[in-house]
Amino acid sequence: RRSVILAQGIRSVSAHVTLAPPLPTRPPNMWSTWPVALAGAAAVAAGHPAPISDALLSSALAEVLAHADVSQGPRIAPAWTANMTQLFAAGTLGHAGHGVGSYAHDQAGRRWRATWCSNLTLFHTAGDEFCIDKLSVDLHGTSPFCSNMTMGTGDGTVCHTELLPFHDQFGILALASKVGSSSVAGVPCDLWYAASTTKEGQNITASACVAADGVPREFNMTTGMAYKAVSEIKYTFSNPRIGALSDDVFAPSEVCASKYPMPACEGGSTQALTLYRVHGKAEPYSLVNRNAGDALGDMAFFCDIIGMDATQLVTEWAVEADSTWGQYAFCLFQGGKNVCWGHTGKHVGRESSLGLGGGAAQGQCSRNEETGSWISFPDVGECPAGAAVGTNGCTWIATPVRSVLAGCIIKDRGLQEMCAQERGHAPMLRSAAIFAAALETSDPAKGGCPDASASGPGSSNSSWIVV
């Protein structure tokens, strides 16, 4: 559920170059079909758009590059660091943003690191600092976890890992053809363009402006994802330093080295929760290895992320959970099933919305009254049918209550307008109240939306899922 759309509302950074648009025809050797779907029908399961899209991209790149002609494409310098700016797509209310940091690339060592911070203005007009340190290293089969992300600042820092193969961020350029020349911030560079199509027919494109020193000055990618917040990502690089990099540059953060996963909270009890999840009509009604959120927590999605499909369902869940909360896990559909990474054993995972709000460990054990909470449900903690929470150590029970169309909440019940009024003034209680009322009753006089149901049992790989 984490949005790395980060920085909605900051003054947008202007790109210094306009890269070549999608070509009207397919030049020879320029297009390839990726056998692994990236998104859309392959679920962006429950949130964290940038990390999850990166997860899907990692698997796809590993597959496609195994069959790519690596002699094609630009020469990328083997080892370098640079200042980096990452641009993000606009949120629901039109607030684009950016993150600023650094990038390190070591092609021979098969490792890279991207570190950046952004100022997110969803909850406070002055903004909240949000930082990510993404490290990816090829461990040559010694561990399936080749990537980790340190998220947050200070005592709010948490480590998340990804069960993914290593991929080179610029690997897709192995499919690229040169299409012209341009300049970025006054630096001449060659334009390269690559495109591919998933089995589901989604177009994936990448373009880069690579300088004579082999360092990209700009790198753009469109994913074709229905989740607009990660459908287009742009990077600009400046002040490159070319040369061998030490192992210290790629050392894991302190929290990833010693505090993963976070220990469970103390003094928990069984709590009754009303939670919500946005999903496609074909997704089974189950929270096993999925994420959900309370009404206030879901405002990070409904009030800040563009591309919320009006035909998606929003389902209310009645949940009983052991509140000895563990680390919140990233969950997504992969390898034919839903999986979660980073949970604390059987414990139900929890964090504040976007990891913000001031609580330690990104709100794992705090009340999160300002931002709301996100919850993850590990399969190993689900209670058997008829068993109470605590039976043989089980930690949660979930029952679907009712479902409505997202479009009814957003448009018909006025959530979008209320989000615009409350943006930057957390807690967004009036927005959350509209959201909750739409699920509480079907009576429009009481703010309710009519019942909507899934079209069939289906499977969760037939929809993109945001929470």
N, C-alpha and C positions, 0 to 999 in steps of 0.2 A: 504494500500500500504506500510505501514512501514515494513521495514525488521528488524527483530530482529535476523538477522543473524549476526549482529553486529560484529565486530571484525574480519572481513575478513582480512587476511594478517598478523595477529599477529602470532608469533611462537606458534604452537599448543602445548597444554598441553597433555602430555602422560597419558593415563589411567593407573592406577596402577594394574588393574586386568582385566582379560579377562573372561567375564561372559559366562555362558553356551550358546552354539549356539542353534538355533531353533531345537527342538527335531524331530527326523525323524518320530515318531509316536505320537499319541495323548494319553497320559496317562489318566486313568480314572479321572474324576472330574477336569480336568485341562483346558478344553476348554469350551468356552461358545459362543453363538451367540449374539452379541450386536444388539438390534433392532433399534439402532440409528446409521446412517452412520456417519463416522468421516470426510472423505475427499474424494479426487478423484472426484467422481460424486457429492458429496455434496459440493458445491462451497466453495473454500477458497476465498470468495468474496473480490476482490480488495484489496489485500495487507495485510500488517502487519502480516507476516506469523506466528510468534510465538504467538502473541495475538489471532489471528483468529484460529489457530490450537488449542490453549488452550480453546477457546470458544466452538469449536466443541467437544473437549474432555470433557469439563464440562458437556454438555448435555448428552453425551454418558455414562459417568461414573455414573451420577445420575440415569440413566435408568437401567444400568446393575447391579449396586450395590443394587438396590431395589429387585433384584431377586437372588443375590449372597449368597453363603454359607459363612457368615462372620467368621465362626469358622475355615475356611481354611486359610492358609497363615501365614506369620510370625507375631510375636508380635512386634508392633511398640511402642516405648516409648511414653507415653501419652503427655509429654510436654518437649521440648528441643529446644535449639538453636545451631547452628553450622556455621562454615565457609563453604562457598559453592563456587564451581567452576562449571560453566555450559559450556559444550562443544557444538559447533555448527557444522553442516555439512558444507562441502566446498562450496565456491561460484563458479561462472562460470569459473573463472580463476584459480581455485584450491586453494584458500586461505581459510583454515579453521581458526576458531577463538574460543575465549572463553571469558566468563565474570566472574568476581570475585566479591564476596560479602558475604552475610550472609542469613541464613534461620531460621525462627522461626515456630515451630509447636506446636499447642495446641489442642489435640484431643478432650478433654472434652469440651472445649470452642468452638469447631468447627470453628477454624480460623487458618490461616497460612499467612506468609509473606515471600516473596523472594525479596531481594534487591541486585542488582549487577550493575557493570559498565564494559564497554569494550572500547577498543581503535580501532576505525574503520578507516581503511586506504584507503578506496575507493576514497575519495576526496583529501586527503593530505598524503604524504608519512610519515609524522610525526604522523599522526593519529588525529582523533577527538574523544573526550570523549563522550560516549553515556551511559546513565544510565536509569535503570528502577526500580521502587519500586512497586511491585505487592502485593496487599493486598486482601485477600479473607476471608469473615466472613459470617457465617450462620445467617441471620437476621430473621429466623423463620417466614417468610411470611410477615413481616412488610414492606418490600421493595423488589421489584424484582431485584434490583441491588446489588448483593452480592459480586461483585469484582470491584476494581478500580486499575488503573495503573497511577502512577506519572512518566512521561517520560521527560527526559531532565535534564538540570542543570541550575542554576542561573535564569536569566529572561527568559530563553528558556523553563522553566518548564510548562507543561500542564497536566491536569488531564483527563483521559479517563475512562469511566465506561463501564461495560458489563452487559447486561440484561441476566443473567444466574443464574441457580441454583448453590448453593454452592456444591463443591466437594472436597473431601480429595485428595491431590496430590498423596498419596500412596494407594488410595482406590482400584486400580486394583489388588494390591497384595493380596486382599481377595480371588482372584481366583488362587493364585499361589501355586505351589507345590515345596517342597525342592528338589534340584537336586544335591547338593554337598556342598563343603566347599572350602574357599579360604582365601585370605587376601588382604586388601587394605592399602597401606602405612604401612605395618607391623602389622595391626590390624586384627586378625582372625575374619572371618564372614561366615555366612551360605548363600549359593547361593539359590535364589528362582526364579522361572520362571513361567510366566503366558502368555497365548495367547488367542486371540479371533478373530472372523471373522465377518466382517460387512455383511449386507444384499447384498452388491454389490460384496462380495467375497474378500475384502481386509483384509489382515492379520495384526492384531495389536498385538504386543508383548511387554512384560515388564520383566525386570530382575533386581534383586537387590542383594546386598551382605549386610546382616543385622548382625551387631555385637551383642554380648551377652547383651549389654546395651539397645538393642532395637532401636538403631539409624542406619539407612542405611548409609554405607560408600560409596556406589555407587548405583545409580538408573538410569537405561537406559530404553528408550521407543522408539519403532519404530511404526510409524503411518500408513505406507503404502501409504502416500500421494504422489501424482505425483509431488508436490512441494518439490523438494529434500532438500531445505534448512531447512525444518522442518520435513523431513521424519525420522530423527533420532536425538534424543536429549539425552544427557548424563549429569548426575549430580554427582559430588563427594562431600562428606561432611567430614569435619575434625574438630578436637578440639571441640567436643560436650560438651555442658553444660546442664545437665539434671535437671529438677525441674520446679516448678510452674512459670508461666510467668505473669507479671503484664499487666493490660489493656493498659498501656503506650506503650508497645511493639507493640500493634496493633492499635494505634491511627492513624486516617487518616492524610495524609500530609496536609500542610497548603493550598496548591493550590486546593486539592480535597475538603477540608473543606470550602473554601471561594471563590474560583474562578472557579467554574464549572457551566455551560460551560463558556468559555472566552467570554467577550463582543465583539460585532462586531466592525470592524474597522470604522474609521470616514472618511467622505469625498469621498464616493464612487461614481462611475458613471457606465454607461453601457459600457462594454468592449467586443470586439470581440476576441475570443480565438480559437486557433487550438489545440485540445487535442486528446489524444490517449488512447485506452483501449485494453488490451489483453484478449481474451475470447475464450470459446469453440464454436464450430460451431452451437450448438443448442441454444445458448443464444439469446434471442430476442434483436433486436437493440433498446436499451433503456438505458438511463443513470439515470433513476429514482432509487433513493436509491443505487447508485453505485459510484465508485471512478474512476477517470481518472487522466492523468497527461500530462504536456507539454513534448516536445521532450527531453529537457534536464533533466527533472525530471524522465523520464522513463529510463534513463541510470542507475539508481540505480538497476533496475531490469535486464535490458539486459546486463549490464556490471558486475553484481555481484552475480547473483543468478543462481545456477546450476539447471538443470532440466527444462529449458524453452522448452516446447514441440514444436517441429518444425511444427506440424500440427495445432497448435492454430492459431486463426485469430488475426490480429492487425487491429483495425478499427480507422480511422481518423474521428473526430467529429468537425463540425463547431458549436461553442457555442457563445451565447450572455449571459452575466451574469452581475448582479449588483456586482460591486467590493467592496461593503461594506462587506468584507469577514467576515464570522463567523469562529468558531472553526472547524477544520477538523474532520470529523466523520469517525469512523470505520463502514464499510458496509459489510454485508455478507448475504448469503441465509440461512434463518432459518424459520422453521415452515411453509414451503411452499411458502415463499415470501422473497424478499430482504428487509432488514431492516438496518437502520443506527443508531448508538449510538453516542451521544455526540455533535450533531450539535447545532448551535445557532439559534433556531427557523427556519425561512424561509431562512436564509442567506446561500449562497453557502459557503461551507467550504474550507479552504485553509491552506496548510503548506508547508514548504520547504521539499525537498526530504530527507527522513530519519530524518526530524526535525532538520537538520544541516544547516550550512551556516551563523550562527551568528545573525539571526534576532530574535527579541523578540517573545515570545509565539510560538516558533518553526516556525517562518517565516510566521505567519498568515497575517501580514500587511506589510511585507517587500518585496523587489524586487526579492530576491532569484536568483540573477544573477549567482551565483557560482554553485548552486546545482539544480536549476529548482524547479518546484512546483507540488504538488499533489492537486487535487480538489475533493470535495465530493458534491453530488447533492441530497438534501433532497426532498422527494416527495411533501412536503407541499409548496415548493418554485417553482415548475414547473408551467410555464405559460400555460394557455389553448391554444388550437390550434387557431392561428390567432391573439393572443394577444401579445402586445409588452411587453418587460421587464418593470416592474413597474406597470403594470395594476393590480389594486386591491392588490398591494404588492407582486406580483410574482417576482421571482428573476432570473430565467434562462430559456433559450430555447436551445435545442440541436438537431442537424440534422446530421445523419451519411453521410459521404462523400464517402468513399470507404474502402474496406478491402483487406488485402493481407495476405499471410502465413508468420508466424514468421520465419520459416526456410529460406525463401528467404532473409529476412533482415539480419539474423544472419550469414548465410553461403555464400549465393550467392553474397551479396552486401558487404561483408567484415566487418560487424560490429564487430564480435568477435575479429578479429585481431586488429582493431582500438581501441577497449576497452582495450586490453592488453597494447597498446602503451600509452594510456592516463590515465591509472589507477594511482591515487595519484596526478594527475595534473589538478584539477578542475579549470575552468569549462571544461567539456569534449565536447567541441564545435564540433570537427570533427566527433566524434561518433554520436552526436545528429544530425548533418547535414546528415550523411548517413541514419539514421533512418527516418528523415523527408522526404528526397528525395525519399525513397522507397515508401512512401504513396502519394507523390505529383503527381507522374506520373506513367504510366505503361510502359513508354519507357525505356528499359534497358540501352540505350545509355546515358540517363540522370540520371541513378541510380535508376530507378523505378522498381517496382515489378509488375507482372501481377495481375489482379483482382482475388479475391477469394471470394466466397459467402458462406453464411450459408447453411447447408444442409436441414434446415426446421425450422418451427417456434419454436418448442421445448419449453423447460423451462430451467431456469438458474440452476436447480439442476442437470443438466446432464454434467456439466463440472467444472473443477477447474479453478478459475479465479484469475489472479494476478494483473491486472490492466488494 
